[in-house]
Amino acid sequence: MYKLVLCWRYLRTRYIAIASIISVTLGVATMIVVNAVMSGFSNEMHKRLHGILSDIVVESVNINGIDDVEPMKKEIQRLVGDDLHGITTVVHVPAVLSFQYRQEYITRHVNLIGIDDKTHAAVSEFGQYLLHPNNRKQLSFALPNGGYLTHDLLADSNVRERTQLKNAGWPYRRYRVESEREYRRQIEQTKRIQPQQLTEGVPGTAAVTSGKVPTDPLSSPVEGVPLDPYSQHLEEQVFDPLHDQHTGIILGFSMASVRNRSDDGMIEDNFFCLPGDDVRVTLPSSGSPPKPIHESFTIVDFYESKMSEYDSSFAFVPLRRLQELRGMIDPVTGAAAVTSIQLKLRDGVTLSTVRDKLRARFPVDQFPVRIQTWRDMQGPLLAAVRMETTILNILLFLIIAVAGFGILATFFMIVVEKTRDVGILKSLGAPSSGIMSIFLTYGFSLGLAGSGVGMVLGLAFVANINEIAAALEWCTGHEVFDPTVYYFHKIPTIINAFTISWIVFGAILIAVMASVLPALRAARLHPVEALRYE
Amino acid sequence: MSSSMESVSLQNIAPGQHAAVRKAHGDMSGNWKTHLTTPRATLLETSHLKKSYHRGQVEIQVLNDVNLQIKENDWTSIVGQSGSGKSTLLHLLGTLDAPDQGAIHFEGNRIDDLPSRSRDILRNRHFGMIFQFYHLLPELNTLENVLTPLMISSGVLSYWLQKRHYTDRAKALLEHVGLGHRMKHLPRELSGGEMQRAAIARSLIAEPRVLLADEPTGNLDRKTGDDILEILRTLNRRENLTIVMVTHDDAVAGQADRIVRLAEGRVQEIT
C-alpha cells in the first residue's frame, strides 16, 4: 500500500520527473503519426498496384507473346478451379505516342496495353480509375458525347474544377475540327486576295505561299496533301474526323496533363490533349525482326490511378485491334497470341499457393512464361517501403530510448534525494523489494502517463493531420504536403491498433527498464547509512 | 528459527491487537514468546557483541564484547560520549545493522542472523523506533506518517478493508500525544516537538514489544524534551512498554530505570 501512496506522492511533487517524460510523450506521438502516415501511403500504394495488376500474372518472356493462348487458358481454369474469379488476356508492348500541342508534337514513350473490354473488369479495378462514368460501369472504346467527371474525386477544395473536360468527347472534337477547317478556309481566302502582301518580308511564311498550310496533319486527311507521312492510310481516304473516330485509346492522366499550383494557391490540371483528340502510336510488330507500325487512335478517356508511374506511362487500347496491328493473329487458324494472362482469385485464396501450382504445371524450361503474384511483381517497391518503415521505427524508437536515459538520470537524482526516506522506510520494516517496487511503479507510472498522453496527442494529430499541414503551410509559407507531387489531396493515414499497442507497450517498457537501476540502488541502500545521509 | 516459521508467527499477530491478545497469541504461535508470561523476563540480550567500521584502510572498533540484557517493561538508557558506540548498539538491537561477532537474542531467539525479510518483519511488528531527527516522510501528512508501518505490513486489499479501523487507531494515538489538531499537516508544517510526537505515535501504531529511541530529545529544547520524556514515561509506566533509549545527556538518562554507560565500545557501568 505504501508503495502506491508514495509513488502517487512522488508523481505529484516531483515535477522534474514529469518533465523527463515529455520526451516519451513526443516519441510515442511521433511514432504513432509516422506509422499512421506510412500505413496510409502504403495502403494507397497497395490499392493502386493491386488495382491494375490483378492477382496473378502469367507473362510471356517474349514480346511476341504466347502463340496459342486458349489451351493454356483452359488448363489454368482447370487447375485453379473454383478459386478463380476472373481471367483475361492482355497484350503489353512498348510504343511511342505522339500528339500535337500548340503547333508542335509531343512524343512520349508508353506502355501500350491491349485489354479485352468484356473481361478486363473481372480481374482488376481498372474501371474505377477512368474519368467517364459510363466507362466506370462498362468499359467502351467509343468516344462519348461529353459527360466526363470534371472533379478530382480524391481532391479537396484546393483543386480547381477541370473545366476543359466539360465539353470533352464529341463536342470538343467537332468544335476542334470545325475550327481548324474554318482557319484553313480563312488562310486560303487571304491567300487568294493578297498573296504578295502576305509573303513579302514576313519570315516563316514559305509554307503558306507554297499552298501548304502548317496545321494539324492528323486532321487534314482529305484537303490537300497531308504533312504527316503516317496519315497516308487507305482508311483515311474516307475518314471524316467530324463524324468518325479512330480506334479508341485511354491515356494515363499524367501523360495528357500537368499539375500546377496557380498564383491563388489553387491546384489545377492543364491538359495537352483531351478526349476527342487524335494521337499517333508507333509500335513494334510481332515476329522477327520487328517492324514499326504506325496507327492513329482517338483519345476516349483518361486513366487516373494516382500512381505516378502508371498515370504517366500507361495507354490502353482494344486487345483485338492491337493483336491485328501487330500481326499476332494466325491467318490460317485465327488463333490470337497474347503477352500475358491475368487471373483474379476469390477472396481469401492464398496467392502464392495458386502461383506455385501454376509454376509446377508450366515449368519455365517448357513454357517461356513468368508466373508471378502482384506482390512478386512489385516486390522491390513493397520491400523498399517496408524497409523504410522499419528504419523509421528504429530511429524513432531511439528517441524514446534517449527519453529512457533521461528518466534514468532523473531517477538517480530522485533516489539520491530520497536516500533518507529509504532509510526511514527500511527502519519501519519495508523490505528491499518494496523499496524497489516504489521506484519501478514510479517508472511504470511515468511511462504510462507519457505514452498515454503521447498516444492521445498522436491520435489527435493523425485525426487532424491535414488541418495541421494547412496551418503549417500558412505559418511557414512552405508547402508541407504538395499534392502536385504526390497526386494525393489529403495525407492518407491508417490507425492500426496493434501498432499503437506495441508503441505504447515499448515506451512503458523503456520507462520501467530505465528505472530498474535507480530502483536497485535504492533497494540496496544500507538503512543506517541511508538514515545518516545528509 | 527458519524464516518461514518466523514469518507465520509474526504475521499472525495483527497490528492493533491488544497486548494481552498478542501475548496469548504469541504463546501459541512461536517458541520465542513462551516466556512472556514470566514477569520481568529478558526481552533483548546481547552477548559478546563486536562491531567495527572501516574508514579507508583504518578499522575502527565501535563495539567490543558488549554483553547486555534488556528486561521486559524496563526503561533502559544507554549513555556515553560521542563515538562510544551507543547508536551503533541501538541499530544492532533494532536489526538495522548486523554485528561482526556475537549474538543478539529477542525473547530468547537469536535475531542477528535472521534473513533480511524476517528482520524487516521484526522491525515492522515488534520494534518501534524514534530518532533524533524524527525521520518523518516529507510527502505524507502526520496521519499518513503514523499509518506507514501498517501500510507496510498490509497488502492493498487488506489495508483498504481495515482502513477505518487503522485510521481510528492512528487518530487515537495522535490525540494521545497531543497532535489531534495536526493530523493533516505535513512534517514541514510541524515544530520539532510535534514531529517527535508524531514519530512516537508512528512507532506505537503496530503495538511493538520494545521502543528503541535514539537521542529522542537531542534536537529539542529543554521544555519540549521534557514533554517527550513524559510521554515515554507514561508509555513505560502505564502501558508497560519496554524502552531502550540512547542519549548523551545524563539528566535525560536519569529518567530511566537502568543506565548502561558505554565507553570505547565496552559496557563500562550498569546502574
HADDOCK unambig.tbl for C-alpha pairs under 7 A between the chains (distance, minus, plus):
assign (segid A and resid 1 and name CA) (segid B and resid 151 and name CA) 5.22 0.50 0.50
assign (segid A and resid 1 and name CA) (segid B and resid 152 and name CA) 6.63 0.50 0.50
assign (segid A and resid 1 and name CA) (segid B and resid 154 and name CA) 6.89 0.50 0.50
assign (segid A and resid 1 and name CA) (segid B and resid 155 and name CA) 5.89 0.50 0.50
assign (segid A and resid 1 and name CA) (segid B and resid 156 and name CA) 4.74 0.50 0.50
assign (segid A and resid 2 and name CA) (segid B and resid 148 and name CA) 6.64 0.50 0.50
assign (segid A and resid 2 and name CA) (segid B and resid 151 and name CA) 5.15 0.50 0.50
assign (segid A and resid 2 and name CA) (segid B and resid 152 and name CA) 5.84 0.50 0.50
assign (segid A and resid 9 and name CA) (segid B and resid 139 and name CA) 6.24 0.50 0.50
assign (segid A and resid 421 and name CA) (segid B and resid 137 and name CA) 6.09 0.50 0.50
assign (segid A and resid 424 and name CA) (segid B and resid 135 and name CA) 6.23 0.50 0.50
assign (segid A and resid 427 and name CA) (segid B and resid 96 and name CA) 6.59 0.50 0.50
assign (segid A and resid 427 and name CA) (segid B and resid 123 and name CA) 6.80 0.50 0.50
assign (segid A and resid 428 and name CA) (segid B and resid 123 and name CA) 6.07 0.50 0.50
assign (segid A and resid 428 and name CA) (segid B and resid 124 and name CA) 5.27 0.50 0.50
assign (segid A and resid 428 and name CA) (segid B and resid 149 and name CA) 5.94 0.50 0.50
assign (segid A and resid 429 and name CA) (segid B and resid 120 and name CA) 4.20 0.50 0.50
assign (segid A and resid 429 and name CA) (segid B and resid 121 and name CA) 5.77 0.50 0.50
assign (segid A and resid 429 and name CA) (segid B and resid 123 and name CA) 5.01 0.50 0.50
assign (segid A and resid 429 and name CA) (segid B and resid 124 and name CA) 4.26 0.50 0.50
assign (segid A and resid 430 and name CA) (segid B and resid 120 and name CA) 6.22 0.50 0.50
assign (segid A and resid 430 and name CA) (segid B and resid 152 and name CA) 5.90 0.50 0.50
assign (segid A and resid 431 and name CA) (segid B and resid 117 and name CA) 6.24 0.50 0.50
assign (segid A and resid 431 and name CA) (segid B and resid 120 and name CA) 5.94 0.50 0.50
assign (segid A and resid 527 and name CA) (segid B and resid 96 and name CA) 6.17 0.50 0.50
assign (segid A and resid 528 and name CA) (segid B and resid 96 and name CA) 6.36 0.50 0.50
assign (segid A and resid 528 and name CA) (segid B and resid 97 and name CA) 6.96 0.50 0.50
